[in-house]
Amino acid sequence: MSDLIKLVESEYAEARSKHPDFKAGDTVNVHVKIREGNKERVQQFRGTVIQRKNSNTNGETFTVRKVSNGIGIERIFPILSPNIDQIELIRKGKVRRARLFYLRGRQGKAARIKEKI
């Protein structure tokens, strides 16, 4: 029984390690597999990570927010989802909190996040 648990945990650790280390405030480019009929393509969703929930568990998710045509769009991605092809880390953000929900009420320059150098 414990061998099975160790095997499953090692598989999850391996799946998690294929993604870069990112946190709230970072800008990421998530490559998502989209199925349209019997075709499959990869679509990119680029935005700022505003939170990571349930870290180091099987149900770990992260929320990415972007503004498209003046409308804020948020998507929640399970980190172990087979629909995520790749996660690219574009830039590291310098923030002091783990949840950036205050970005929802800001626009333009007020919604900027400093880059960690």
C-alpha positions as CSV (number, residue, x, y, z in Angstrom):
1,M,0.0,0.0,0.0
2,S,2.7,2.5,0.9
3,D,4.6,1.6,-2.3
4,L,1.5,2.6,-4.3
5,I,1.3,6.0,-2.5
6,K,5.0,6.7,-3.0
7,L,4.5,5.9,-6.7
8,V,1.6,8.3,-7.1
9,E,3.4,11.0,-5.2
10,S,6.5,10.6,-7.4
11,E,4.3,10.9,-10.5
12,Y,2.7,14.1,-9.2
13,A,6.2,15.5,-8.3
14,E,7.4,14.7,-11.8
15,A,4.4,16.4,-13.4
16,R,4.8,19.5,-11.2
17,S,8.5,19.7,-12.0
18,K,7.9,20.2,-15.7
19,H,6.5,23.6,-15.0
20,P,8.6,26.6,-13.9
21,D,8.6,27.9,-10.4
22,F,6.1,30.8,-10.3
23,K,4.0,32.7,-7.8
24,A,1.5,35.5,-7.5
25,G,2.6,38.6,-9.4
26,D,4.5,36.8,-12.1
27,T,3.5,37.1,-15.7
28,V,3.0,33.8,-17.4
29,N,2.1,32.4,-20.8
30,V,-0.1,29.3,-20.4
31,H,-0.3,27.1,-23.5
32,V,-3.7,25.4,-23.3
33,K,-4.9,22.5,-25.5
34,I,-8.3,23.4,-27.1
35,R,-10.5,20.7,-28.8
36,E,-12.7,21.9,-31.6
37,G,-14.6,18.9,-33.0
38,N,-12.0,16.3,-33.8
39,K,-9.1,18.8,-34.1
40,E,-6.8,19.9,-31.3
41,R,-4.8,23.1,-31.2
42,V,-2.8,25.0,-28.6
43,Q,-4.0,28.5,-27.5
44,Q,-1.9,30.8,-25.4
45,F,-3.3,32.7,-22.4
46,R,-0.9,35.4,-21.2
47,G,-1.5,37.3,-18.0
48,T,-0.6,37.9,-14.4
49,V,-0.9,35.2,-11.8
50,I,-3.2,36.6,-9.0
51,Q,-3.2,33.5,-6.8
52,R,-2.1,29.9,-6.3
53,K,-4.4,27.7,-4.2
54,N,-3.9,24.4,-2.4
55,S,-0.2,24.4,-3.1
56,N,1.7,21.0,-3.1
57,T,-1.6,19.0,-3.3
58,N,-3.2,17.2,-6.2
59,G,-5.9,19.9,-6.5
60,E,-3.5,22.8,-6.8
61,T,-4.8,25.6,-9.1
62,F,-3.6,29.0,-10.2
63,T,-5.6,32.0,-11.4
64,V,-4.3,34.1,-14.3
65,R,-5.8,37.5,-15.1
66,K,-5.5,39.5,-18.3
67,V,-7.2,42.6,-19.7
68,S,-8.6,42.1,-23.3
69,N,-10.3,45.1,-25.0
70,G,-10.8,46.8,-21.7
71,I,-12.5,43.8,-20.1
72,G,-10.7,41.8,-17.3
73,I,-10.6,38.0,-18.0
74,E,-9.6,35.5,-15.3
75,R,-9.0,31.8,-15.9
76,I,-8.4,29.2,-13.3
77,F,-6.0,26.4,-14.3
78,P,-5.4,23.1,-12.4
79,I,-1.6,22.7,-12.3
80,L,-1.8,19.0,-13.1
81,S,-4.3,19.3,-15.9
82,P,-3.5,17.3,-19.1
83,N,-4.9,20.3,-21.1
84,I,-2.0,22.5,-20.1
85,D,0.7,21.9,-22.6
86,Q,3.3,24.3,-21.2
87,I,3.7,27.2,-18.8
88,E,6.2,29.9,-19.8
89,L,7.5,32.4,-17.2
90,I,7.7,35.8,-18.9
91,R,8.7,38.0,-16.0
92,K,8.9,37.8,-12.2
93,G,6.8,40.3,-10.2
94,K,7.8,42.0,-7.0
95,V,4.8,41.8,-4.7
96,R,4.4,41.5,-0.9
97,R,1.3,39.3,-0.8
98,A,0.0,36.0,-2.0
99,R,-3.4,37.1,-3.3
100,L,-3.6,40.0,-5.7
101,F,-7.4,40.6,-5.8
102,Y,-6.8,44.4,-5.6
103,L,-5.8,44.3,-9.3
104,R,-9.5,43.7,-10.2
105,G,-10.3,47.3,-9.3
106,R,-7.4,48.9,-11.1
107,Q,-6.8,49.8,-14.7
108,G,-3.9,51.0,-16.8
109,K,-0.8,52.2,-14.9
110,A,-2.4,51.6,-11.5
111,A,-2.4,47.9,-12.3
112,R,1.3,47.6,-13.0
113,I,3.5,45.3,-11.0
114,K,7.2,46.1,-10.6
115,E,9.6,43.6,-12.0
116,K,12.0,41.7,-9.6
117,I,15.5,42.1,-10.8
